[in-house]
Amino acid sequence: MRKNILMLFLITFIPSLSLACSVCYGANSNDELSQGLNMAIIALIGVTGTVLGGIISFVIFLNKRQKQINKELKGF
């Protein structure tokens, strides 16, 4: 609780602590740091998208498999 109050106090009274990073804030886009951060953001989005795509496809597979098993069981 004290940590939350301290963070709220610091962000409220020293707003420069809560400024965005150089990519979001509008730094020179040709800077090496900005290019590195952009590549890191793209990599993280790619990994996240791949994992979420795998989870979604697995859920679709399970749904199709359940429907197939239900059809087979109705035949008995």
C-alpha positions in Angstrom: 0.0 0.0 0.0 2.8 2.4 0.8 4.5 1.7 -2.5 1.3 2.6 -4.4 0.9 5.8 -2.4 4.6 6.7 -3.1 4.2 6.0 -6.8 1.0 8.1 -7.0 2.8 11.0 -5.2 5.8 10.8 -7.5 3.8 10.7 -10.7 1.5 13.5 -9.5 4.2 15.9 -8.3 7.0 15.0 -10.7 5.2 14.4 -14.0 8.5 14.0 -15.9 8.8 10.5 -14.4 5.7 9.4 -16.3 6.7 10.6 -19.8 6.6 8.2 -22.6 9.6 6.4 -24.0 11.6 7.9 -27.0 9.6 5.9 -29.5 6.2 7.1 -28.2 7.2 10.6 -27.3 8.4 11.5 -30.8 12.2 11.3 -30.8 14.2 11.2 -34.0 13.1 8.1 -35.8 16.5 7.7 -37.4 18.2 7.3 -34.0 19.6 3.8 -33.3 17.8 3.6 -30.0 14.4 4.3 -31.6 15.1 1.8 -34.4 16.1 -0.8 -31.8 12.9 -0.2 -29.8 10.8 -0.4 -33.0 12.3 -3.8 -33.8 11.7 -5.0 -30.3 8.1 -3.9 -30.4 7.6 -5.7 -33.8 9.3 -8.9 -32.4 7.0 -8.9 -29.3 3.9 -8.3 -31.4 5.0 -11.2 -33.7 5.6 -13.6 -30.8 2.3 -12.6 -29.1 0.4 -13.0 -32.3 1.9 -16.4 -33.0 1.1 -17.7 -29.5 -2.5 -16.4 -29.6 -2.9 -17.8 -33.1 -1.8 -21.2 -31.8 -4.2 -21.1 -28.9 -7.1 -20.1 -31.2 -6.4 -22.8 -33.7 -6.2 -25.4 -30.9 -9.6 -24.3 -29.6 -11.1 -24.5 -33.1 -9.6 -28.0 -33.4 -11.1 -29.1 -30.1 -14.5 -27.7 -31.1 -14.4 -29.6 -34.5 -13.3 -32.8 -32.8 -16.1 -32.5 -30.2 -18.7 -32.2 -33.0 -17.2 -35.2 -34.8 -17.3 -37.3 -31.7 -20.9 -36.2 -30.9 -22.0 -37.3 -34.4 -20.3 -40.7 -34.0 -22.0 -41.2 -30.6 -25.5 -40.4 -31.9 -25.1 -43.2 -34.4 -25.0 -45.9 -31.7 
